[in-house]
Amino acid sequence: MEHLENVTTGQQKSALASSTLAFTVCFAVWTIFSIIGIKIKADLGLNDTQFGILIATPILTGSISRIFLGIWTDQFGGRLVYSLLMLVTAGAVFLLTYASTYYVFLLAALGVGLAGGSFAVGVAYVSKWYSPDQQGTALGIFGVGNVGAAITNFGAPILLVALGGQWQSVALVYAAILAVTAILFYLFAKDDPVHRARREKGIQHESFFKQLEPLKHIQVWRFAFYYFFVFGGYVALALWLPRFYMGAYGLPLATAGLLTAIYALPGSVFRALGGYMSDKIGARSVMYWTFGVSLAVCFLLSYPSTNYIVSGIEGPIRFQISVPLWAFVGLTIILGFVMSLGKAAVYKHIPVYYPGHVGSVGGMVGLIGGLGGFFLPIAFGVMNDLIGVWTACFMLLTIIIAINLVWMHIAIQMSERAKYPEQHGPKDLPELQDLHSTLKEGA
């Protein structure tokens, strides 16, 4: 790795720390509607479908922008792109406070969603500071910035109460923090070594369309669908669970936000462990564990609340069977934990298979994953309005996980057969093979 020859450990740690901090702030902003959206829902009298669209709209912009931002990072360097992205998003959060109608809120939410594109920038920027055998751990640590969702779910309700219940004030605080982060990042971060080497040697970067060439491989889309669940599902639940706890268990907003933060926290902080495990035991093994455990957990969480009526001495007795709150919270913690491992494992693949196109491939995978965070909350809201079963959201996730697990297993088996065809021939011993041949000839 010629471009890493003069890079010190201190420079690597500095780049990783500054990128992770910036991503944490961006992710907190990206999920702000999970809390202020509930106030907006009450103010505008929205149904669950409209609420699902509102909280999902920022995820749409953050997803679509990832492919462009990833490529621009490869072309112009993460320091510049990261800083500009945060400044533009801070302006959008500020303008959000002037919205007054549902459709204007949706328009403003598109601007707020740019914060989600920071992930593609950070992945492309951080990966250039590390060698392939360290990238899994480094990107796992960077991904801990997902903890921004937990910060919002835990801190925003407290901030909302402290500011007199005015969601506009909360948005202004978020905008100010994001703007300050952008300025500090530009002042103290350094250009990545690849971008610096290209600039010094006068090497022209690849064109935008040249960067898109790896996207013709089905493997990229398979990675993207993995990410649709491990990241998109994570974001969708981080947005939806406050509403879920309030509707299904009758909890107040502050408690619902706290329990959602308990889910979101392991879904963030253990991403570094997922990167380390991917470096040590392989990303495939981590993905098998992720999908296997997630399938079991989401199946259990899918159990709907059911009302039963039995005959008693004094007349019919009504009772309800559902997952107890303590068990439900415990299962979401397990789900968040294995999702964090899976998110790191997916991105471990990218710099290994596509080292020269981390921005474009990482951006596309992040785009599809982010779209999961857009479509799933809308689907949750629609199912709630149509069938009225709160746990239907986990039923949908169970189906998505099962498809991912089967697709991954089939793809791995096909890859192994192509790579080692001699291991997939006849399984009989040589003398049995001769016997089969003799019988066939005699027939």
Secondary structure, DSSP 8 states (H G I E B T S, - for coil): -GGGTT--HHHHHHHHHHHHHHHHHHHHHHTTHHHHHHHHHHHHT--HHHHHHHHHHHHHHHHHHHHHHHHHHHHH-HHHHHHHHHHHHHHHHHHHTT--SHHHHHHHHHHHGGGGGHHHHHHHHHHTTS-HHHHHHHHHHHHGGGHHHHHHHHHHHHHHHHTTT-HHHHHHHHHHHHHHHHHHHHHH----HHHHHHHHHT-----HHHHTGGGGSHHHHHHHHHHIIIIIIHHHHHHHHHHHHHHHS---HHHHHHHHHHHHTHHHHTHHHHHHHHHHH-HHHHHHHHHHHHHHHHHHHT---EEEEEEETTEEEEEEE---HHHHHHHHHHHHHHHHHHHHHHHHHHHHH-TT-HHHHHHHHHHHHHHHHHHHHHHHHHHHHHH--TTHHHHHHHHHHHHHHHHHHHHHHHHHHHH-GGGGS--S-HHHHHHHHHHHHH-
